[in-house]
Each structure stands twice: as structure tokens, then as C-alpha cells.
């Protein structure tokens, strides 16, 4: 399944944690199910999980690409992609505004 490309639209979330402010996109629905299946197949093929059950991705918002990982939440129907300040600035993103992200599962 490596090389699968998913497109997902969701609001940019601003989250204040103990160690600072983070911006993220929550991936749900069929895109989240597809990522979960990719992670299960990867685990079966290689016999191990990646850190925190994460899945490596090549992400794209607008004209900006970056390599990252998506992380599962306690409910396996949601994955989180962190978005850096540089990407927010380069793509003129605003918290609460919808963002379309393209994810290539690696």
C-alpha cells in the first residue's frame, strides 16, 4: 500500500499544550480508516510498530510539501498531522479555517 495518496479537508486546529502551542489537522472518516489499514499491513509485513503507532507520510498543503508522520488517537478512527508555523505562514493558513491536505502514505 506504500505510495497510496489520500486527500482530506478539515479545519486547522490550534491546541495549547503544556510545552507550547501546536497546530494540527485531525484526519477522520474514510481517510483515517485507510491510514489504519496501512499501519496494520505495515506491522504485519515488518513485525513491528513504528513509534506511537505512527505512519510516515509525505504531506502537501497548497504548494508546500513536507515529510512527517500521522499519529493515531486513542480512538483509532482519528489520526493527527502536526502543521509547523513555517507551513502556516507559507500557505497563509488560519486556525479554524478549512485546509485540504494531500497525504502520500510511505
C-alpha positions in Angstrom: 0.0 0.0 0.0 3.0 2.3 0.1 2.5 5.2 -2.2 -1.2 5.5 -1.6 -2.3 9.1 -1.8 -5.3 10.4 0.3 -6.9 13.8 0.2 -8.6 15.2 3.4 -10.2 18.5 4.3 -10.6 19.7 7.9 -10.2 22.8 9.9 -6.7 23.8 11.2 -6.8 23.3 15.0 -4.8 25.4 17.4 -4.0 23.3 20.5 -2.4 24.8 23.6 -0.3 22.1 25.5 2.0 22.2 28.5 5.0 22.6 26.2 3.6 25.2 23.8 1.1 25.8 21.1 0.6 23.3 18.3 -1.3 23.4 15.1 -2.8 20.2 13.7 -5.2 18.7 11.3 -7.5 15.8 12.5 -7.9 13.1 9.9 -11.2 11.2 10.3 -13.6 9.2 8.2 -12.5 7.0 5.3 -9.1 8.7 5.1 -8.5 7.6 8.8 -9.7 4.1 8.1 -7.3 3.9 5.1 -4.3 5.0 7.3 -5.2 2.5 10.0 -5.3 -0.3 7.4 -1.9 0.9 6.0 -0.5 0.8 9.5 -1.8 -2.8 10.2 -0.4 -4.1 6.9 3.0 -2.4 7.7 3.0 -4.0 11.1 2.2 -7.5 9.6 4.9 -7.1 6.9 7.7 -5.9 9.2 6.6 -7.4 12.5 6.8 -4.2 14.5 5.0 -0.9 15.0 6.6 2.5 14.4 6.9 4.8 17.4 3.5 5.6 18.9 1.9 3.6 16.1 2.6 6.4 13.7 2.6 6.2 9.9 5.2 8.1 7.8 3.7 10.5 5.2 4.7 13.0 2.5 2.2 15.8 3.2 1.2 18.6 0.9 -0.9 21.8 1.6 -1.1 24.1 -1.4 2.4 24.3 -3.0 4.2 23.2 0.2 5.4 19.6 0.7 7.0 18.1 3.8 7.8 14.7 5.2 6.1 14.0 8.5 4.1 11.3 10.3 0.5 11.0 11.3 -0.3 9.8 14.8 -3.3 7.7 16.0 -5.5 9.0 18.7 -6.9 6.7 21.4 -10.0 6.2 19.3 -8.5 4.6 16.2 -10.9 6.4 14.0 -8.7 9.6 14.1 -5.2 10.5 13.2 -3.3 13.8 13.8 -1.0 15.6 11.4 1.1 18.4 13.0 1.5 21.5 10.9 4.5 23.8 11.5 4.5 27.5 11.8 6.5 27.8 8.6 3.8 25.9 6.6 1.1 28.0 8.2 3.0 31.2 7.2 3.9 30.0 3.7 0.4 28.9 2.9 -1.4 31.7 4.8 -3.4 29.3 7.0 -5.6 30.4 9.8 -6.8 28.4 12.8 -10.4 27.3 12.3 -10.2 27.7 8.5 -10.6 24.6 6.4 -7.4 23.1 5.0 -7.1 20.5 2.3 -4.1 18.2 2.8 -2.8 15.5 0.5 -1.0 12.6 2.2 1.1 10.0 0.5 1.5 7.1 2.8 5.1 5.9 2.9 
